[in-house]
Amino acid sequence: MPVLLLLCACAAPDAPPAGFRDPKAPIYSNASFSPGQLTGHWRQAAAITAQPTPGCPPGSADITAGPMGLGLAARLCLNGQLIRASGPVTSIGPGRFLLPGLGEAWVIWVDADNRTLAFATPSGAWGFVLDEAIISPDRLAAAAEIFSFNGYPPGSLKPF
């Protein structure tokens, strides 16, 4: 019996999340977002990270529409590492996509003029913001609020 109590005492009822996002918090994708809104050349404006990483420059993503659907060619700074991804983009639900090399990605926010996109993942492993040019302070602040609303820690979205 004492061994069983010892084992129970070691179990952590609230294990820390594997990623940045609180796994108990709800997360929402933009249900009115259409896949065609992804097309274009995007600059990475910000990323979810514990602290700024000067050795990892902001990336970019090119999303094109072709006869076989959407394609991605990207170089992104995620969690302090430069990640390259290329291949087909698969829609898996409203505002939800499978991105080659990145996995499941949800569009959690797009501004009214389709200039800024905020991507997150339900696991909380990463999050980032893409912008068509240089992001304005008000859109960056809006994106940060949306990440917080979706369970990411306030202040974890760092601009480049």
Secondary structure as GFF3:
##gff-version 3
##sequence-region A 1 160
A	DSSP	alpha_helix	2	10	.	.	.	ID=ss1
A	DSSP	three_ten_helix	35	38	.	.	.	ID=ss2
A	DSSP	beta_strand	40	48	.	.	.	ID=ss3
A	DSSP	beta_strand	60	66	.	.	.	ID=ss4
A	DSSP	beta_strand	69	78	.	.	.	ID=ss5
A	DSSP	beta_strand	81	93	.	.	.	ID=ss6
A	DSSP	beta_strand	96	99	.	.	.	ID=ss7
A	DSSP	beta_strand	103	110	.	.	.	ID=ss8
A	DSSP	beta_strand	116	120	.	.	.	ID=ss9
A	DSSP	beta_strand	127	131	.	.	.	ID=ss10
A	DSSP	alpha_helix	137	149	.	.	.	ID=ss11
A	DSSP	beta_strand	157	159	.	.	.	ID=ss12
###
